[in-house]
Amino acid sequence: MKRLKTILLICLLAALGTLALLPAGGCTVSIPPDTDWATRTSAATQPAGGDELQALLTAYGEALVKKDRARFASLLDPGSPDFTRQQLQLFDRMKDVPFAQYRIALVSHTEPQPGTAIAKVSVAWTLAGSFSGLPEPDRTAFTLVRRQDGWKLAGDATQQALGKQRNVALWDQGPVAVLSGGHIMALYHPGQEATARQLVSEGDAAWPRLTQALPGTSLPLIPVLIFDSKAQIDQAFPGKWQEWTGGAARMLGPAPDQGGEIIVDSALYRQTNTASPGYNGKMIGHEMTHVVLFPEQATVTPPFLVEGLADFVGGEKQTAMLRQKLAAGERLSPGLDELCQPSAFQALLSTEAADLAYEEADTAVIYLEQTYGNGRTLDLLREFKRREHDHTDQKQLVDEVFRSVLGTGFSDFENRWTRFVLSGNA
């Protein structure tokens, strides 16, 4: 993918390899679970009525899945008209979203006064035709009140109970429409239909190259959330995004059936169509590769393999800086051996270092795929995953894995890769 030289493309590499520098299409993003959001209390100290509260929350989720507005409305407190109006507006904005599951689980609750409860809950959903495993849940809280016909939802208590604002979803920012292709499900605000159609088309076009590089790949539809602007993304994921180039993949959980999603800034996407034609198609191929690779990554995975493979699928092929430095006999900084360290990309503090690192990663994977055959990069990733808990020195582990999978040590591989780049074959 073409790197946009005017943007400093530095993102942090997370411990599980799910945050990555991505000069071509953004960065892969993992938003870690908030583990201190609620204090669980023992059953002995919990107020009574938990089963009734859970039944209400379950009915709320079922009404969203079944698109039953009347049932949904019956769960809201008529004595809280502002909240009821907001919730019905939210239901209408979500009516086209094909939820397969919408699960709200009661974690703990208190009753500050008789007939009023503050419930801390976890919220997660899946989409029909997409990944079946519930993702890592969001955390929020509700006020509930007891009426003659049972408990009702009466307000948002997230700030009061958790000390934070409720996370903003795409449908909080406007009505959501859905467009599916062969490999992507685009969720977008109606004004972004052209972007959605282009993304779906680009996803379908990227799939053959992805399956060529990753033989045997089979995935359900990958959700792509299209936000109108970076400001909306910052609302949805406050503090989670740095500089960025239009698209990023986000892991939804470590299990294969949890999968991932792709986040797109539609405003920048449209600008890029004009400023750098063809870039967006490469970006979506790159990000789809990240989603495929999420379950294959480990804490010991050399990041150059992941980023190089994503660029390989995306179609990135830039080598000018790397070839010039190698021809001049310059020491590469960072070198390919340094890019084997799981945290290597955290040290890339300049655009030049980032560009060089990606040229190394890209050409190393091109050499791997051309010399050893399609799928060998994936074989390496899987072997690193298998040996994740070996407690072996990283340098030794890399050498052992390369010998096991490719029949050559890493130093020999690096020397042959250098000659490959200098020969002009990359």
C-alpha positions in Angstrom: 0.0 0.0 0.0 1.2 3.5 -0.7 2.5 5.3 2.3 1.3 8.9 2.8 4.6 10.6 3.5 3.0 13.7 5.1 1.5 11.7 8.0 3.6 10.5 10.9 2.3 7.0 11.2 3.3 5.8 14.6 0.9 3.5 16.6 1.9 1.4 19.6 2.2 -2.3 19.3 0.2 -3.9 22.0 1.3 -6.9 24.0 -0.8 -9.3 22.0 0.3 -7.8 18.7 -3.1 -6.3 18.1 -1.9 -2.7 17.9 0.5 -2.2 15.0 2.1 0.5 13.0 0.4 0.8 9.7 1.6 3.4 7.2 -0.6 1.9 4.5 -4.0 1.6 6.0 -4.1 2.9 9.5 -3.4 0.6 12.4 -4.8 -2.5 14.0 -6.4 -1.6 17.2 -7.2 -3.5 20.4 -9.3 -1.9 23.1 -8.5 -3.8 26.2 -11.3 -4.8 28.6 -11.9 -2.4 31.4 -11.3 -4.8 34.3 -11.9 -2.4 37.2 -15.2 -1.0 36.1 -17.3 -2.7 38.7 -16.9 -4.3 42.1 -18.6 -7.7 42.2 -20.4 -8.4 45.4 -21.2 -11.8 46.9 -24.7 -13.2 46.4 -25.2 -12.8 50.2 -24.8 -9.0 50.0 -26.7 -8.4 46.7 -30.2 -6.9 47.0 -33.0 -9.2 46.0 -34.6 -9.0 42.6 -31.5 -9.8 40.4 -33.4 -12.4 38.4 -36.2 -9.9 37.7 -33.7 -7.3 36.6 -31.9 -9.8 34.3 -35.2 -10.8 32.8 -35.9 -7.2 31.9 -32.4 -6.8 30.4 -32.8 -10.0 28.4 -36.1 -8.9 27.0 -34.6 -5.6 26.0 -31.9 -7.4 23.9 -34.5 -9.8 22.4 -36.6 -6.9 21.3 -33.7 -5.4 19.4 -32.9 -8.7 17.7 -36.5 -9.3 16.7 -37.2 -5.6 15.8 -40.2 -5.6 18.1 -40.7 -1.9 18.8 -43.9 -2.4 20.8 -42.2 -4.9 23.1 -39.1 -2.6 23.4 -41.3 0.4 24.3 -43.1 -1.7 27.0 -39.8 -2.1 28.9 -39.3 1.6 29.3 -40.5 3.7 32.2 -43.4 5.9 31.2 -42.5 8.2 34.1 -39.1 8.9 32.4 -40.3 10.6 29.2 -36.9 12.0 28.1 -35.1 8.6 28.5 -38.0 6.8 26.8 -37.9 9.2 23.8 -34.1 8.7 23.5 -34.4 5.0 23.6 -37.1 4.8 21.0 -35.0 7.1 18.8 -32.1 4.7 19.3 -34.3 1.7 18.4 -35.3 3.4 15.2 -31.7 4.2 14.3 -30.8 0.5 14.8 -33.8 -1.1 13.1 -31.8 -2.1 10.0 -28.8 -3.6 12.0 -29.0 -7.4 11.6 -28.3 -8.4 15.2 -28.0 -12.1 15.7 -27.5 -11.7 19.5 -27.8 -8.6 21.7 -26.9 -9.7 25.2 -27.0 -7.5 28.3 -25.8 -9.3 31.4 -26.3 -8.0 35.0 -23.0 -7.8 36.8 -24.1 -6.2 40.1 -26.8 -3.8 41.3 -27.7 -1.7 44.3 -31.0 -0.3 45.5 -30.4 3.3 46.8 -34.1 3.4 47.7 -37.0 1.0 47.6 -38.2 0.4 44.0 -35.1 2.0 42.4 -32.1 0.0 41.3 -28.7 1.0 39.7 -27.6 -1.9 37.6 -24.0 -2.4 36.3 -24.2 -4.4 33.1 -22.0 -5.8 30.3 -23.3 -5.4 26.7 -22.2 -7.3 23.6 -23.8 -8.2 20.3 -23.2 -10.2 17.1 -24.4 -9.6 13.6 -26.2 -12.2 11.4 -23.8 -13.4 8.8 -20.7 -12.2 10.7 -18.6 -13.7 13.5 -20.8 -15.8 15.9 -18.8 -15.4 19.1 -19.8 -12.5 21.4 -17.0 -9.9 21.5 -15.4 -8.5 24.6 -18.3 -6.7 26.2 -18.9 -3.0 26.7 -19.6 -1.7 30.2 -22.5 0.6 31.1 -25.2 1.1 33.8 -28.9 1.7 33.9 -31.4 3.1 36.4 -34.4 0.9 36.8 -37.6 1.5 38.7 -40.3 -0.9 39.9 -43.8 -0.2 38.6 -47.0 -2.2 39.1 -46.3 -4.4 36.1 -42.6 -4.9 37.0 -39.2 -3.3 36.6 -38.7 -0.7 33.9 -35.6 0.9 32.4 -35.7 4.6 33.5 -32.3 6.1 32.8 -28.6 5.9 31.9 -26.5 5.6 35.1 -23.1 5.0 33.5 -21.6 8.3 34.9 -23.1 7.8 38.3 -22.2 4.1 38.7 -18.9 3.8 36.7 -17.5 7.3 36.8 -17.4 7.6 33.0 -19.6 8.5 30.0 -21.4 5.7 28.2 -19.4 4.6 25.1 -20.9 6.0 21.9 -21.8 3.6 19.1 -22.3 4.2 15.4 -26.1 4.3 16.0 -25.8 6.9 18.7 -24.6 9.3 16.0 -27.4 8.7 13.5 -29.5 6.1 11.6 -27.5 3.1 10.4 -27.9 1.4 7.1 -26.3 -1.9 6.1 -24.8 -3.1 2.8 -23.2 -6.5 2.4 -21.0 -8.0 -0.3 -19.3 -11.3 -0.5 -16.9 -10.6 2.3 -17.7 -7.3 3.9 -20.8 -6.0 5.8 -20.7 -2.2 5.8 -22.6 -0.3 8.5 -22.9 3.4 7.7 -24.9 6.5 8.1 -27.1 7.1 5.0 -25.0 9.9 3.7 -22.0 7.5 3.3 -23.7 5.1 0.9 -21.1 5.8 -1.9 -18.3 5.0 0.5 -20.0 1.8 1.6 -20.5 0.6 -1.9 -16.9 1.3 -2.8 -15.6 -0.5 0.3 -17.8 -3.6 -0.4 -16.5 -3.7 -3.9 -12.9 -3.3 -2.8 -13.3 -6.0 -0.2 -14.6 -8.4 -2.8 -11.7 -7.5 -5.1 -9.1 -8.1 -2.3 -10.3 -11.5 -1.4 -8.6 -13.6 -4.1 -5.2 -12.1 -3.3 -5.9 -12.7 0.4 -6.7 -16.4 -0.1 -3.7 -16.8 -2.4 -1.4 -15.6 0.4 -3.4 -17.4 3.1 -4.6 -20.7 1.5 -7.7 -22.2 3.1 -8.9 -18.9 4.6 -12.6 -18.9 5.2 -14.4 -16.1 7.1 -17.9 -14.8 7.6 -18.7 -11.3 6.6 -16.2 -8.8 8.2 -18.1 -5.8 9.7 -16.8 -2.4 8.5 -18.1 0.6 10.6 -18.0 3.7 8.5 -17.9 6.9 10.6 -18.6 10.3 9.0 -15.4 11.8 10.4 -12.5 11.3 12.8 -14.4 13.4 15.3 -17.1 10.7 15.4 -14.4 8.0 15.8 -12.9 9.9 18.7 -16.4 9.9 20.3 -16.7 6.2 19.9 -13.2 5.3 21.0 -11.9 8.2 23.1 -8.2 8.3 23.5 -7.7 5.2 21.5 -6.6 6.6 18.1 -3.5 8.5 17.0 -2.5 9.7 13.6 -4.3 7.6 11.0 -4.9 7.1 7.3 -8.5 6.2 6.9 -8.9 2.6 8.1 -7.9 0.4 11.1 -8.7 -3.2 12.1 -9.9 -3.9 15.7 -9.8 -7.3 17.3 -13.1 -8.1 19.1 -11.6 -11.0 21.2 -8.9 -13.6 21.1 -11.1 -16.5 20.0 -11.4 -17.2 16.3 -15.2 -16.9 16.4 -15.0 -13.4 17.9 -13.1 -12.1 15.0 -12.6 -8.4 14.3 -14.0 -5.3 12.6 -12.7 -2.5 10.5 -13.2 1.1 11.3 -13.2 3.7 8.5 -13.1 7.5 8.5 -15.3 8.3 5.5 -14.1 11.9 5.2 -10.5 10.9 4.9 -11.4 8.0 2.7 -13.1 10.3 0.2 -10.2 12.7 0.2 -7.8 9.8 -0.4 -9.8 8.7 -3.4 -8.7 12.0 -5.1 -5.3 12.5 -3.6 -4.0 8.9 -4.0 -6.2 6.8 -6.3 -6.0 3.1 -5.6 -4.8 3.6 -2.0 -8.2 2.7 -0.4 -8.4 -0.6 -2.1 -5.0 -1.5 -0.8 -6.0 -0.3 2.7 -9.1 -2.5 2.8 -7.1 -5.6 1.7 -4.5 -4.8 4.4 -7.1 -4.5 7.1 -9.0 -7.6 6.1 -5.7 -9.5 6.4 -5.3 -8.2 9.9 -8.7 -9.5 10.8 -7.8 -12.9 9.4 -4.5 -13.0 11.3 -5.8 -11.9 14.7 -6.2 -15.5 16.0 -2.8 -16.5 14.5 -0.8 -13.9 16.5 1.1 -14.4 19.7 3.1 -12.3 22.1 6.3 -13.6 20.5 5.3 -13.1 16.9 7.8 -10.9 15.0 5.7 -7.9 13.9 7.4 -7.7 10.5 5.7 -10.9 9.5 2.2 -9.6 10.2 2.6 -6.1 8.7 4.5 -7.5 5.7 1.9 -10.0 5.0 -0.9 -7.5 5.3 1.0 -5.2 2.9 1.6 -8.2 0.6 -2.2 -8.8 0.3 -2.8 -5.1 0.0 -0.4 -4.8 -2.9 2.3 -2.6 -1.3 5.7 -2.8 -3.1 8.0 0.0 -2.2 11.8 -0.6 -2.0 13.6 2.6 -3.0 14.9 3.6 0.4 15.8 0.1 1.5 17.7 -0.7 -1.8 19.6 2.6 -1.6 20.7 2.0 1.9 21.7 -1.6 1.2 23.6 -0.6 -1.9 25.5 2.1 0.0 26.4 -0.4 2.7 24.6 1.5 5.4 23.5 -0.1 8.6 19.8 -0.4 8.6 18.1 1.2 11.6 15.9 -0.6 12.4 17.3 -3.8 10.9 15.2 -6.8 10.1 16.6 -8.6 13.1 15.4 -5.8 15.3 11.9 -6.0 13.8 11.7 -9.6 15.2 11.2 -8.1 18.6 7.5 -8.0 19.5 7.8 -4.3 20.7 10.1 -3.2 17.9 7.6 -0.7 16.4 7.3 1.2 19.6 10.9 2.6 18.9 10.0 4.0 15.5 10.0 7.7 16.3 10.3 9.1 12.8 8.6 8.8 9.5 11.8 7.6 7.8 12.3 4.8 10.4 8.7 3.8 9.9 8.9 3.8 6.1 12.2 1.8 6.2 10.7 -0.7 8.6 7.8 -1.3 6.3 10.0 -1.7 3.2 11.9 -4.3 5.1 8.8 -6.1 6.3 7.2 -5.9 2.8 10.2 -7.2 0.9 10.9 -10.0 3.5 7.4 -11.4 3.0 7.6 -11.0 -0.8 10.8 -13.0 -0.6 9.2 -15.6 1.7 6.2 -16.0 -0.6 8.2 -16.2 -3.8 10.9 -18.4 -2.5 9.1 -20.8 -0.2 5.6 -20.7 -1.6 2.2 -19.2 -0.7 1.2 -19.8 2.9 4.7 -20.1 4.3 4.4 -16.8 6.2 1.3 -18.1 7.8 3.1 -21.3 8.7 5.7 -19.2 10.5 3.0 -17.3 12.4 1.3 -20.5 13.5 4.6 -22.0 14.8 5.3 -18.8 16.8 1.8 -19.1 18.2 2.4 -22.8 19.1 5.6 -21.8 21.0 4.2 -18.7 22.6 4.8 -20.1 26.2 8.3 -21.6 25.6 10.1 -18.9 27.6 12.9 -19.0 25.1 15.1 -16.0 24.3 13.4 -14.2 21.4 16.5 -14.2 19.2 16.9 -18.0 19.7 13.2 -18.6 19.3 13.1 -16.8 15.9 16.1 -18.8 14.7 14.6 -22.1 15.8 11.2 -21.3 14.3 12.7 -20.3 10.9 14.8 -23.5 10.9 11.8 -25.6 11.7 9.5 -24.1 9.1 11.8 -23.0 6.3 14.9 -25.2 6.9 17.2 -22.2 7.3 18.3 -20.1 10.2 17.3 -16.5 10.5 20.8 -15.1 9.8 20.9 -17.1 6.5 17.4 -15.9 5.7 18.4 -12.3 6.3 21.5 -12.6 4.1 19.5 -14.2 1.2 16.7 -11.5 1.6 19.4 -8.8 1.3 20.7 -10.2 -1.9 17.1 -10.6 -3.1 16.4 -6.9 -2.5 19.6 -5.8 -4.2 18.9 -7.9 -7.2 15.8 -5.8 -7.9 13.4 -8.8 -7.7 11.5 -7.4 -4.7 
